[in-house]
Structure formats: structure tokens, C-alpha cells
Amino acid sequence: KNPVTQYLPTGARKIGTSKTGKLVNINEWVTTLPEGKPVVFTLGALAHGKVETDYEEECISVSEYPLSGSVAAGKVCCAFEQ
């Protein structure tokens, strides 16, 4: 059921990923996030294009190259593990 935002944590920072977003070094970028505040990522399942949502607060790119959704998710997860 919509809207999907009703299922997201209250006060969560909502981040989208896209090749056209602001290019960041994801390993450094995650260190700038506030401790203890939830973060939600919107990851597309395609190597090109952008997932259009009305709730994203920021859109970042984790690579200068187009990535599949699984590779982008892997990069984000690895950055949080470090």
C-alpha cells in the first residue's frame, strides 16, 4: 500500500542513488552521517536511469560509471561495514 513513507523509520534521512546524482566517495560519505539516526536508501535495479520518488532528500552517485542495483547496494553495505 502507498505511500511507502508510512513504512520508513520516523526521522530517517532518505537518500537516492543514481548515476546522475552528486558523485561521492561512499566510504567517506557514510562517516558524515549522524550517529544513531536512521538512513533509508532508494536503489534502482537497473544500470541506467533514475528511480523517481517524491520523498528523497538527496541523490548521490557511488561511482562515475553506471552500476546495476546489486553492485550499488553492495558498495553501500560495504561502506557501512567499514
N, C-alpha and C positions, 0 to 999 in steps of 0.2 A: 504494500500500500504506500501511496505517496502522501505527504512528502517524505523523502528519505531522511531529512534532517531530524525528524522526530526520533530516529533510532540512534543518532550520534550523541556522544557524551556532551553534556552541558558545558559550555565554555571552551570547547575544543577548537583549536586552530585548524582551519580547513585549507589544505594545500592541494593544488592540482599539479599534474606533471604533463609536460608537452615539449616537443622539440622546439616549439616557438616561445616557450617560457624563458624567464631570466636564467641564463646559464650559471650554475653554481657548482662548486666542489662539494658534493653531498656529504663527504666525511667531515669537512669543516663546517658546513651549514648546519648540521644537526647539533653541533655544540653551541650554537647561538639560540637554540630553543630554550624557553624557561623550564626549569626543573619542576617536575610534578604536574605539569599542565598537559592534558591530553592533546594529541595531534591526529588528524584524520587526513589520509592521502586518497586522492582520486587518481587511479591509474588506468589508462586506456589499454585495451587488449589488442592494439594494432601498432604497427611501426610508423605510421604517419597519421596526420590529422590531430584533432584535439577533442577531448570529451568536453562538451558544453554543459556546465552546470551554473545555477544561479547562486550557489552557496559558497563557492571557492573564494577565499580571501586573497590568495596569492597563487601564481602559477610559476613553477620552476622547471628547468631542464637539467637533467642529471648527466647529460652527455651532449657533445656537439653533433653527434650522429643520431639518426633515428633508431630507436630501440623497440623491441617487442615489449609487451606488457610484462611478461615474466622476467625479462632482463632488468627492466626498470624497477620492478618490485624487489628483485634480488639486490640491486645496488642500494636501495633504500634500507632494506632489512640489514644488510652488512654494515651500513653506516651506523645504525643504531646499536648493533652488537659491539662495535668498537667503542 
